[in-house]
Amino acid sequence: MKSNERTPLLSEKCVQTCTSVCEDEPKSENIETQTSEGRSAWLVVAASFLCICVLDGTMYSFGCFLDPLMAEMKQSRGTISSVGSLQVALSAFVAPLAAWLVDKKGARPVCLAGAITATFGLLLASFASKLMGVFGGLSLLTGIGFGLMYIPAVVAVAENFTTRRSLALGLSVSGAGAGQVVVAPLVSWLIQSFGWRGALHALAGLTLSCAGFGMVMKQPATQESDVNVDRNTRRESVLSDYEQQRTILTVMLGHKIGDSEYVCVFLLMVLADALSVMALYIPYSYLQPVAQAAGVPPHLSTFLISAIGVGSVSGRLLSGWMSDQPWCHPLYLTRAVVTISCTLPFLLSWVDHFWMFAGLCFLFGFLTGQWIAATSPLLVSLLGIDQLSKGFGLLTFVRGVASLVSPPLAGMLVDLTINSLMALYLSGMLLLLSGAVYSLAVFVFSRRERREITYQNL
C-alpha cells in the first residue's frame, strides 16, 4: 500500500553540500526512523492528552484562587497575580532543560520527575501560611514541574508516530483546551465547597496521577536501514567540514539546528510565534470587562473563556488532521490561520450581544488552536524528528518571555488611554504583525524548495 506521507524536505535529506557524495547511493523513500503505530502508541497519546489537560487546566484556573489568596494573605491583586504569572513563566523557562533531559534520559523519567515536583509544590502551597510559601510552592516548584511534564508529553507522541504524527499531536495538545473547559469550573466548585487549600489538595492528587500517565510514555523500538544509517553518517561527516559557516547560530542553537538548511525559516517562525503568543494572552485578561461594558451580564461573560477553549479543542483536532495531508504544509496553515485571526480582536471591540461575543470567542479559539497544534509538525518538517525536543524547548522558552511581556504592555496602554478596548486593538495588531513575519517565512521556505527542485532536475 502506498504511503500518504509528504515527500521529505531538504532538511530531511542530504544538504546540498553533500548531495554530490550521496547521489550514487540508492534512494530511500524516507530516511526517518520508522515506528509501529499500534495500540501502545495511542496509549501514549491518551497519556499525553491527560497530562496536558491537568497542567494547562491548573494554570488556566489560577484566577479562581485570586480572591481567596488575597483575603488569606492580605495582599494586593497585583502581588497575588504575580504568583500565577511566575508559574507560567517558569514552566516555559525550564523547557530547554526539559528538552535536554528528554534527549539524554527519555520522556518517561522526565515526565515522572515533573509530576512529582509539581505535586509537592501544590501540597506545599496548600499548607502555606505566608506569601513566601505560596510563591515557593505554586510558582517555583509547580511551575518547574509543569515545564518538565509538557515537553516529554509532546515529544513522546512525536516519537511514536510517523504517518499520522500530526493527527496524534493534535489530539494530545487538545488537552490544553479540554483542561481550560473542564478543570477551571472544577476548581471553582472545589474552592466553594472545600476552600482554596482543599482545592490545591485535589489538584495535587490529579497531578500525581500524571506520574502514572508518564509511565506509559516509553520510547518506541526503532528500525533503520543500513543504507539510511550510512547516508546519515556520510551527511554528518560532510557537515562537519562546514561547522564554521554559521558560528553564532551553532553556538546559540546547537550544531544540528544551526547547520540546518531551514534555520532561517525556523528563526522567522520563532519570531512570528512570539508575536502570536503576546497577542493570545491579552483577550483572556480583558475580554470579560469589555463584554460587561458592552452590556453582557457578568454571569454570561464568564462563559466566553470556555467558548475559546471549546473552539481551541476543535481547531487543534482539525489542524492535526490537515497537517498530515500531503496537500497541507504546517507553515502555510499557520500563516493562514494567524492572518485571519488578526481581525477577531477588532471585531470583539464592536459587538454588543452575548451570542456575538460567544461566536467570535469560539472562532478565536478555533483559529489559534490550529496554529498551536501545527507547531510541532512544523518543527519536525523544518528540523527533523531528532531535533524536535530541542527546537520545541527553545520555542517554549521564547513563548515564556512573550507571555510575560504582553500583559504589562497591554495594561500600560489601557492605563494611558483609560480604554480597555486598546488592549484588544494591541492584540489584533500583534497578530497582524505575526502574520506578516509568517509570510516572510513562507517566502524564504518557498525559495529554498524551488531551489531544491531546480537542483534535482539538473
C-alpha positions in Angstrom: 0.0 0.0 0.0 1.4 3.3 -1.0 2.1 5.7 1.9 0.4 9.1 2.0 3.5 10.7 3.7 4.7 14.1 2.4 7.8 13.9 0.3 10.8 14.5 2.7 12.0 18.1 2.8 15.6 19.2 2.1 16.3 19.3 5.8 15.3 15.6 6.0 17.6 14.6 3.1 21.2 15.4 2.4 22.1 19.1 2.3 23.3 20.5 -1.0 26.9 20.3 0.1 26.8 16.6 0.4 24.4 15.8 -2.4 27.3 15.0 -4.7 28.6 12.5 -2.2 25.3 10.7 -1.9 23.9 10.9 -5.4 25.2 7.5 -6.5 23.6 5.7 -3.5 20.2 4.0 -3.6 17.4 6.5 -2.9 15.2 5.9 0.1 11.6 6.9 0.4 12.0 8.1 3.9 15.2 8.4 6.0 13.1 9.0 9.1 13.1 6.3 11.8 10.2 4.0 11.4 7.8 3.2 14.3 4.8 1.0 14.6 1.6 3.0 15.3 -0.2 0.3 17.3 -2.3 0.3 20.4 0.7 1.3 22.7 1.3 4.4 20.5 -2.3 5.6 21.0 -2.0 4.9 24.8 0.9 7.4 24.7 -1.4 9.9 23.0 -4.1 9.4 25.7 -1.4 9.8 28.5 -0.1 13.0 26.9 -3.6 14.4 26.5 -4.4 13.8 30.2 -1.1 15.3 31.3 -1.5 18.4 29.2 -5.1 18.7 30.3 -4.1 18.7 34.0 -1.2 21.0 33.8 -2.8 23.6 31.4 -6.1 23.3 33.2 -4.4 24.0 36.5 -2.5 27.1 35.1 -5.7 28.4 33.5 -7.6 28.0 36.7 -5.3 30.2 38.8 -7.7 33.1 38.5 -10.1 31.2 40.8 -7.5 31.4 43.6 -7.0 35.2 43.4 -9.8 36.3 45.8 -9.3 33.6 48.5 -5.5 34.1 48.4 -5.9 37.9 48.6 -8.1 37.5 51.7 -5.9 34.9 53.3 -2.5 36.5 52.7 -3.8 40.1 52.9 -2.0 41.1 49.7 -3.0 43.1 46.7 -4.3 41.6 43.5 -1.2 42.5 41.6 1.0 40.7 44.1 -1.1 37.5 44.1 -1.4 37.7 40.3 2.4 37.6 40.0 2.2 34.1 41.6 0.4 32.7 38.6 2.4 34.7 36.1 5.7 33.4 37.6 4.3 29.8 37.4 3.6 30.1 33.7 7.0 31.8 33.1 9.0 29.1 34.9 7.2 26.3 33.2 8.3 27.9 29.9 11.9 28.8 31.0 12.6 25.3 32.1 11.7 23.9 28.7 15.3 23.9 27.3 16.4 21.9 30.3 13.5 19.5 29.9 14.3 19.1 26.2 17.9 18.3 27.1 16.8 15.8 29.7 14.4 14.1 27.3 17.3 13.7 24.8 19.5 12.2 27.4 17.1 10.1 29.6 13.9 9.8 27.5 10.4 11.1 28.0 9.2 8.8 30.8 11.6 9.7 33.7 11.4 13.4 32.9 7.6 13.4 33.0 7.6 11.4 36.1 10.0 13.8 37.8 7.9 16.7 36.7 4.7 15.2 38.1 6.2 14.5 41.5 7.8 18.0 41.6 4.5 19.8 40.7 2.6 17.6 43.2 5.0 18.5 46.0 4.7 22.2 45.1 0.9 22.2 45.2 0.9 20.4 48.6 3.5 22.9 49.9 1.4 25.8 48.8 -1.8 24.3 50.4 -0.1 24.4 53.8 1.5 27.8 53.4 0.6 30.5 55.9 2.8 33.2 54.4 3.2 34.5 50.9 6.7 33.1 50.6 5.3 29.6 50.9 2.8 30.3 48.1 5.5 31.6 45.8 7.8 28.6 46.6 5.0 26.0 46.1 2.7 27.4 43.4 5.2 29.4 41.4 8.6 27.8 41.8 8.1 24.0 42.3 4.8 23.7 40.4 6.0 25.8 37.5 9.2 23.8 37.2 7.2 20.5 37.4 4.8 21.5 34.8 7.6 22.5 32.5 9.2 19.1 33.0 5.9 17.4 32.1 4.9 19.4 29.0 8.0 18.8 26.8 8.1 15.0 27.2 4.3 14.8 26.7 4.7 16.3 23.2 8.0 14.6 22.3 6.8 11.1 23.3 3.8 11.3 20.9 6.0 12.5 18.0 8.5 9.7 18.6 5.7 7.0 18.4 4.2 8.1 15.1 5.3 8.7 11.5 2.4 8.6 9.1 -0.2 10.0 11.5 2.1 12.1 13.6 0.3 15.4 13.1 -3.1 14.0 14.0 -1.7 12.3 17.1 0.0 15.6 18.2 -3.2 17.5 17.5 -5.1 15.1 19.8 -2.6 15.3 22.5 -2.3 19.1 22.6 -6.1 19.5 22.5 -5.8 18.5 26.2 -5.0 22.2 26.8 -8.4 23.3 25.6 -10.1 20.5 27.4 -8.3 21.5 30.6 -9.5 25.1 30.1 -13.1 23.9 29.7 -13.2 21.2 32.5 -10.5 21.9 35.1 -11.3 25.6 35.7 -15.0 25.1 36.6 -14.0 22.1 38.7 -11.5 24.2 40.7 -14.1 26.9 41.2 -16.5 24.3 42.6 -13.8 22.8 44.8 -12.9 26.3 46.3 -16.6 27.0 47.1 -17.0 23.5 48.7 -13.7 22.9 50.4 -11.8 26.1 50.4 -8.6 27.0 48.4 -6.5 24.6 50.4 -8.8 21.7 49.7 -8.8 22.6 46.0 -5.0 22.5 46.0 -5.1 19.1 47.6 -7.4 17.9 44.9 -5.1 19.4 42.2 -2.1 17.7 43.8 -3.9 14.4 43.5 -4.7 15.0 39.8 -1.1 16.0 39.2 0.2 12.9 40.9 -1.9 10.7 38.6 0.2 12.2 35.8 3.1 10.2 37.1 1.2 7.1 36.2 0.4 8.6 32.7 4.1 9.3 32.3 4.9 5.6 32.8 3.2 4.9 29.5 5.5 7.3 27.6 8.0 4.7 26.6 10.4 5.2 23.6 9.4 3.0 20.7 11.6 0.3 19.3 13.2 1.7 16.1 14.4 0.2 12.9 16.5 2.0 10.3 18.0 0.5 7.2 21.8 0.2 6.7 21.6 2.4 3.7 20.0 5.2 5.7 22.5 4.8 8.6 25.3 5.0 6.1 23.8 8.1 4.4 23.3 9.9 7.7 26.8 9.1 8.8 28.2 10.5 5.5 26.0 13.5 5.8 27.3 14.3 9.3 30.9 13.9 8.2 30.3 16.3 5.3 28.5 18.8 7.6 31.5 18.7 10.0 33.6 20.4 7.3 31.2 23.3 7.3 30.9 23.9 11.1 32.4 27.3 10.9 29.9 28.7 8.4 27.3 29.6 11.0 29.4 30.0 14.1 27.0 32.3 16.0 23.9 30.2 15.2 25.6 26.9 16.1 26.6 28.3 19.5 23.1 29.6 20.2 21.0 26.8 18.7 23.4 23.9 18.7 25.2 22.2 15.9 22.4 20.4 14.2 19.8 23.2 14.3 22.4 25.9 13.4 23.5 23.9 10.4 20.0 23.1 9.2 19.0 24.2 5.7 15.9 25.7 7.2 17.4 27.5 10.2 16.4 30.9 8.7 12.8 29.7 8.4 12.9 28.4 12.0 14.2 31.7 13.3 11.4 33.6 11.5 8.9 31.1 12.8 10.1 31.7 16.4 9.7 35.5 16.0 6.3 35.2 14.5 5.2 32.7 17.1 6.4 35.0 19.9 4.2 37.8 18.5 1.2 35.5 18.3 1.7 34.4 21.9 1.9 38.0 23.0 -1.5 38.6 21.3 -3.0 35.4 22.6 -2.9 36.1 26.3 -4.3 39.6 26.1 -8.0 38.7 25.4 -8.0 36.4 28.4 -7.5 39.4 30.8 -9.6 42.0 29.1 -12.4 40.1 27.4 -14.8 39.9 30.3 -14.6 43.6 31.3 -15.1 44.6 27.6 -18.1 42.3 27.3 -19.6 43.6 30.5 -19.1 47.2 29.4 -21.0 46.3 26.2 -24.0 45.1 28.2 -23.3 41.4 28.6 -24.4 40.2 32.1 -21.5 39.1 34.4 -22.8 35.6 34.8 -22.7 35.1 31.0 -19.4 36.8 30.4 -17.6 34.1 32.4 -18.6 31.6 29.6 -16.6 33.5 27.0 -13.3 31.9 28.1 -14.9 28.5 27.9 -16.1 29.3 24.4 -12.4 30.0 23.5 -11.5 26.6 25.0 -14.1 24.7 23.1 -13.1 26.3 19.8 -9.4 25.6 20.6 -10.1 21.9 21.0 -11.9 21.6 17.7 -9.2 23.7 15.9 -6.4 21.6 17.3 -8.0 18.4 16.1 -8.7 19.8 12.6 -5.1 21.1 12.4 -3.7 17.7 13.4 -5.6 16.0 10.6 -4.8 18.7 8.0 -1.1 18.7 8.8 -0.9 15.0 7.9 -2.3 15.6 4.4 0.2 15.9 1.5 -1.6 19.0 0.2 -1.3 20.9 3.5 2.1 22.1 4.9 2.0 23.3 8.6 3.8 26.5 7.7 1.2 27.6 5.1 -1.6 26.5 7.5 -0.1 28.6 10.3 0.3 31.7 8.2 -3.3 31.4 7.1 -5.0 31.0 10.5 -2.8 33.6 12.2 -3.5 36.2 9.4 -7.3 35.5 9.5 -7.4 35.7 13.4 -6.0 39.2 13.4 -9.4 40.6 12.6 -11.2 39.0 15.6 -9.9 41.2 18.4 -11.1 44.3 16.4 -14.5 42.7 15.8 -14.7 41.9 19.6 -14.5 45.6 20.3 -17.5 46.4 18.1 -20.1 43.7 19.0 -22.7 44.2 21.8 -24.6 40.9 22.3 -23.6 37.8 24.1 -24.1 35.5 21.2 -21.9 37.7 19.1 -19.1 37.6 21.7 -19.5 33.8 22.1 -19.3 33.2 18.4 -16.2 35.4 17.9 -14.6 33.8 21.0 -15.2 30.3 19.6 -13.7 31.4 16.3 -10.7 32.9 18.0 -10.1 29.7 19.9 -10.6 27.6 16.7 -8.1 29.6 14.7 -5.4 30.0 17.4 -5.9 26.3 18.3 -4.9 25.4 14.7 -1.8 27.5 15.0 -0.7 25.9 18.3 -1.4 22.3 17.1 0.6 22.9 13.9 3.7 24.0 15.8 5.1 20.5 16.5 4.5 19.2 12.9 6.1 22.4 11.6 9.2 21.9 13.7 9.5 18.3 12.6 9.3 19.4 8.9 11.9 22.0 9.3 14.4 20.4 11.8 13.6 16.7 11.7 12.2 14.4 14.4 15.6 14.1 16.2 15.7 17.8 16.9 12.0 18.2 17.9 12.7 18.2 21.7 15.5 20.8 21.4 13.6 23.0 18.9 10.4 22.8 20.9 12.3 23.6 24.1 13.8 26.7 22.6 10.4 27.8 21.2 8.7 27.3 24.5 11.3 29.4 26.3 10.7 32.3 23.9 6.9 31.8 24.5 7.5 32.2 28.2 9.2 35.6 27.6 6.4 36.7 25.3 3.7 35.7 27.8 5.5 37.9 30.4 5.8 40.9 28.2 2.3 41.3 26.7 0.1 41.6 29.8 2.1 44.5 31.3 2.3 46.2 27.9 -1.5 45.9 27.4 -2.1 47.2 31.0 0.2 50.2 30.5 -1.6 51.0 27.2 -5.0 50.8 28.9 -3.9 53.0 31.8 -2.6 55.6 29.4 -5.8 55.7 27.4 -8.3 54.7 30.1 -9.9 52.4 27.5 -9.9 48.6 27.8 -10.6 48.3 24.0 -7.0 49.4 23.4 -5.8 46.0 24.7 -7.9 44.2 22.1 -6.5 46.6 19.4 -3.0 45.7 20.5 -3.8 42.0 20.3 -5.1 42.4 16.7 -2.0 44.4 15.7 0.4 41.8 17.1 -1.4 39.1 15.2 -1.3 41.1 12.0 2.5 41.6 12.5 2.9 37.9 13.2 1.1 37.1 10.0 3.5 39.3 8.1 6.5 37.6 9.6 5.0 34.2 8.8 4.5 35.4 5.2 8.2 36.2 5.1 9.0 32.7 6.4 6.8 31.2 3.7 8.7 33.3 1.1 12.1 32.0 2.3 10.8 28.5 2.6 9.3 28.5 -0.9 12.6 29.8 -2.4 14.6 27.0 -0.9 12.0 24.5 -2.1 12.2 25.8 -5.6 16.0 25.8 -5.4 15.9 22.1 -4.4 13.6 21.2 -7.3 15.8 23.0 -9.7 18.9 21.3 -8.4 17.3 17.9 -8.5 16.3 18.4 -12.2 19.9 19.2 -13.2 
